Amino acid sequence: MLQEFFAFNGIAISCVTILIHDYFCTLPYEVEYVWKSPWSIGLPLFFVNRYLPFFDQTILTHFGMITFKSDALCERLFKAGLWMMVIGANFRSHIIFLQTCAIWGSPRLLVIFLGTLQAARVVVSVVLVHLQWSDALYPVVPELGGHCAVFTPYNYARWGYLTGCIVEAITITFTLIKAFQHLRNSNSSWVSQLYRNGIVYCIIIFLFSLVNIIIPEVPLPSPIYAGLMTRPQRLMESILCNRLMFIIFQYRKRASAYRVPRRLGLSRYYESKSGAAGHHQCFYERRDEHYPAG
């Protein structure tokens, strides 16, 4: 068990290292395009998505590295990091929800449909996490040198990941449909980058959710490995969502220089429908745009 415990901690430390590396690689984009951006709903969503992982990943890594004197302290620290992860995941899914509505022009029926899915996803995640961990045991294990272990008799988490898979699959479908329509009528690199990053995000998170459903169902040498990919998934959610937001904020800054009207405030397709044919025209298109790599 000791070997598996330290292997799990190694993954946790790797996640924190990647998070810090990505932060400094993308900090110039944040300073240039986010700090100088006018107020919109996208700003608080961005900052929560950007900075909350530093707290939850640090807390959970600290949880795995230190020794405890009581089970109660072990439980409090674990749950603090866990609920931060849940909050961050729901903020990130809300960003993707708003973006998907925006690229469709926010029609009422689509907003209601996707909004209902988003609300269901939030409720399911909160309820299942509570059920999963409310009756868990958090003993201090002498064989682990005083480190804490977590034992739960339930596996409700798989239903949360299944809900995530369904929502991501629906989001991918809607995004691909609109991407096919827009990319036929636009040669803007910003448009292609936005769709590429959005689709890549949904596909990767879908695959991570699928893996997190499968792993606990297969024979494992230790129950510790059941949550092996949980933290990497949260890490990728944050990093990929940041990439998407940087593209949006960069375009907003460039578009504002051309006095492009904005709709709804987060990320918008700054388009107009021209003529009876209804072809979409972007107000601002350039071929020399550069964005952080997705």
C-alpha positions in Angstrom: 0.0 0.0 0.0 2.9 2.3 0.7 4.2 2.1 -2.8 0.7 2.9 -4.3 0.4 5.8 -1.9 3.6 7.5 -3.0 2.8 6.8 -6.7 -0.5 8.6 -6.2 1.3 11.5 -4.5 3.7 11.6 -7.5 0.8 12.3 -9.8 -0.5 15.0 -7.5 2.9 16.7 -7.5 3.1 16.4 -11.3 -0.3 18.1 -11.6 0.8 21.1 -9.5 4.0 21.4 -11.4 2.2 21.4 -14.8 -0.3 24.0 -13.4 2.5 26.3 -12.3 4.4 25.9 -15.6 1.3 26.6 -17.7 0.6 29.7 -15.5 3.9 31.3 -16.2 3.8 30.3 -19.9 0.4 32.1 -20.3 0.8 34.9 -17.8 1.8 37.5 -20.6 -1.6 36.7 -22.3 -3.4 37.3 -19.1 -1.7 40.6 -18.4 -2.2 41.9 -22.0 -5.8 40.7 -22.7 -7.5 40.0 -19.4 -6.2 42.6 -16.9 -7.0 45.3 -19.4 -10.4 43.9 -20.4 -13.6 45.8 -19.6 -16.0 44.3 -17.1 -18.1 41.3 -18.3 -19.3 38.1 -16.8 -16.3 36.4 -18.4 -13.9 38.1 -16.0 -15.0 36.4 -12.7 -15.5 33.1 -14.5 -12.0 33.4 -15.9 -10.3 34.2 -12.6 -12.1 31.5 -10.7 -11.1 28.9 -13.4 -7.6 30.3 -13.5 -6.7 30.5 -9.8 -9.0 28.1 -7.9 -7.0 25.1 -9.0 -3.9 26.5 -7.3 -5.8 26.2 -4.0 -7.5 22.9 -4.4 -4.5 21.1 -6.0 -2.2 22.5 -3.3 -4.5 21.5 -0.5 -4.9 18.0 -1.8 -1.2 17.6 -2.5 -0.5 18.9 1.0 -3.1 16.4 2.3 -1.1 13.5 0.8 2.3 14.7 2.0 1.9 15.6 5.6 1.2 13.5 8.7 -1.9 14.0 10.8 -2.6 13.8 14.5 -6.4 13.2 14.2 -8.9 11.8 11.8 -11.0 14.9 12.1 -8.2 17.2 10.7 -7.6 14.7 7.9 -11.3 14.8 7.0 -11.5 18.7 7.0 -8.5 19.1 4.8 -9.6 16.5 2.3 -13.1 17.9 2.0 -11.9 21.5 1.7 -9.8 20.5 -1.4 -12.6 18.3 -2.7 -15.3 20.9 -2.7 -13.0 23.4 -4.3 -12.5 21.0 -7.1 -16.3 20.6 -7.5 -16.8 24.4 -7.5 -14.1 24.8 -10.1 -15.5 22.1 -12.3 -18.9 23.6 -12.3 -17.6 27.1 -13.1 -15.7 25.6 -16.1 -18.8 23.8 -17.4 -20.7 27.1 -17.1 -18.1 28.8 -19.2 -18.5 26.2 -21.9 -22.3 26.4 -21.6 -22.2 30.2 -22.2 -19.8 29.8 -25.1 -22.0 27.2 -26.8 -25.0 29.4 -26.5 -23.1 32.4 -27.8 -21.9 30.7 -31.0 -25.5 29.8 -31.7 -26.7 33.4 -31.1 -28.4 32.4 -27.8 -31.8 31.2 -29.2 -34.3 30.8 -26.4 -34.9 27.1 -26.9 -31.2 26.2 -27.0 -30.5 28.3 -23.9 -33.3 26.6 -22.0 -32.2 23.1 -23.2 -28.5 23.6 -22.4 -29.3 25.6 -19.3 -31.3 22.7 -18.0 -28.5 20.3 -18.7 -26.0 22.6 -17.0 -28.3 22.9 -13.9 -28.7 19.1 -13.8 -25.0 18.6 -14.0 -24.3 21.0 -11.1 -27.0 19.4 -8.9 -25.9 15.9 -9.7 -22.2 16.7 -9.0 -23.0 18.3 -5.6 -25.4 15.6 -4.5 -23.2 12.7 -5.6 -20.0 14.2 -4.0 -21.9 14.6 -0.7 -23.2 11.0 -0.8 -19.8 9.7 -1.9 -17.8 11.2 0.9 -20.2 12.0 3.8 -19.9 8.5 5.2 -16.3 7.9 4.2 -13.6 7.1 6.8 -10.4 9.2 7.2 -8.1 7.2 9.4 -4.6 8.1 10.2 -2.6 5.0 9.2 0.5 4.1 11.2 1.8 1.9 8.3 1.9 5.0 6.1 4.0 6.9 8.6 1.0 8.8 10.0 -0.4 9.9 6.7 -4.1 9.8 6.1 -6.1 7.4 4.0 -9.6 7.7 2.7 -12.0 4.8 2.5 -15.5 5.0 1.1 -17.9 2.0 0.4 -19.6 3.8 -2.4 -18.8 4.6 -6.0 -21.4 7.3 -6.8 -18.7 9.3 -8.6 -19.1 7.2 -11.8 -22.6 8.7 -12.2 -21.2 12.2 -12.0 -18.7 11.3 -14.7 -21.4 9.7 -16.7 -23.4 12.9 -16.5 -20.3 14.8 -17.6 -19.9 12.5 -20.6 -23.5 13.1 -21.7 -23.2 16.9 -21.4 -19.9 17.0 -23.2 -21.2 14.8 -26.0 -24.2 17.1 -26.5 -21.9 20.1 -26.4 -19.5 18.6 -29.0 -22.5 17.9 -31.3 -23.8 21.5 -31.2 -20.3 23.0 -31.6 -19.5 20.8 -34.6 -22.8 21.7 -36.3 -22.2 25.4 -35.9 -18.5 25.1 -36.8 -19.4 23.4 -40.1 -21.8 26.3 -40.8 -19.4 29.1 -39.8 -16.1 27.8 -41.2 -17.6 27.4 -44.7 -18.3 31.2 -44.7 -15.3 32.6 -42.9 -11.5 32.4 -43.3 -10.8 34.1 -40.0 -8.1 32.4 -37.9 -9.8 33.5 -34.7 -13.0 31.6 -35.7 -11.0 28.4 -36.5 -9.0 28.7 -33.3 -12.1 29.2 -31.2 -13.8 26.2 -32.6 -10.7 24.1 -32.5 -10.0 24.8 -28.9 -13.6 24.4 -27.9 -14.0 21.0 -29.7 -10.6 19.8 -28.3 -11.7 20.8 -24.8 -14.9 18.8 -25.0 -13.3 15.8 -26.5 -10.5 15.6 -24.0 -12.8 16.1 -21.0 -15.2 13.5 -22.5 -12.4 11.0 -22.7 -11.2 11.8 -19.2 -14.7 11.3 -17.8 -15.0 8.0 -19.6 -11.6 6.8 -18.2 -12.8 7.8 -14.7 -15.9 5.7 -15.2 -14.0 2.7 -16.3 -11.0 2.6 -13.9 -13.0 1.9 -10.7 -14.9 -0.9 -12.5 -11.7 -2.9 -13.4 -9.6 -5.1 -11.1 -7.0 -2.9 -9.4 -4.0 -3.8 -7.3 -5.1 -1.2 -4.8 -8.3 0.9 -4.3 -6.0 4.0 -4.3 -5.8 3.7 -8.1 -9.6 4.2 -8.5 -9.1 8.0 -8.3 -5.9 8.0 -10.3 -7.2 10.3 -13.1 -9.4 12.6 -11.1 -6.8 15.3 -10.6 -5.4 15.2 -14.1 -8.9 15.7 -15.4 -9.4 18.8 -13.2 -6.0 20.1 -14.3 -6.8 19.7 -18.0 -10.3 21.3 -17.6 -8.7 24.4 -16.2 -5.8 24.6 -18.7 -7.9 24.0 -21.8 -10.7 26.3 -20.6 -8.1 29.0 -20.0 -6.9 28.6 -23.6 -10.4 29.1 -24.9 -10.9 32.2 -22.7 -7.6 33.8 -23.9 -8.8 33.6 -27.5 -12.0 35.3 -26.5 -10.4 38.1 -24.5 -7.8 38.7 -27.3 -10.5 39.0 -29.8 -12.5 41.3 -27.6 -9.6 43.7 -27.3 -8.9 43.8 -31.0 -12.6 44.0 -31.8 -13.0 47.0 -29.4 -10.4 48.9 -31.3 -12.7 48.6 -34.3 -15.8 49.5 -32.2 -17.4 46.1 -32.8 -20.6 45.7 -30.8 -20.6 42.9 -28.2 -23.5 40.7 -27.2 -24.1 39.1 -23.9 -20.7 39.9 -22.6 -18.6 36.7 -22.5 -17.5 35.6 -25.9 -19.5 36.5 -28.8 -19.6 35.9 -32.5 -19.4 39.4 -33.7 -21.4 38.8 -36.8 -24.2 40.2 -38.8 -26.5 38.4 -41.2 -26.3 39.9 -44.6 -29.1 39.8 -47.0 -31.9 37.3 -47.4 -29.5 34.4 -47.8 -28.4 34.9 -44.2 -24.7 34.5 -44.8 -22.6 35.3 -41.7 -20.1 38.0 -42.0 -17.5 38.7 -39.2 -17.0 42.3 -38.6 -13.3 41.8 -38.0 -11.1 39.2 -39.6 -7.4 39.0 -39.9 -5.0 36.3 -41.0 -2.1 37.3 -38.8 -3.8 36.6 -35.4 -1.7 34.7 -32.9 -3.2 32.9 -29.9 -1.9 30.7 -27.2 -1.5 27.1 -28.5 -4.4 24.8 -27.6 
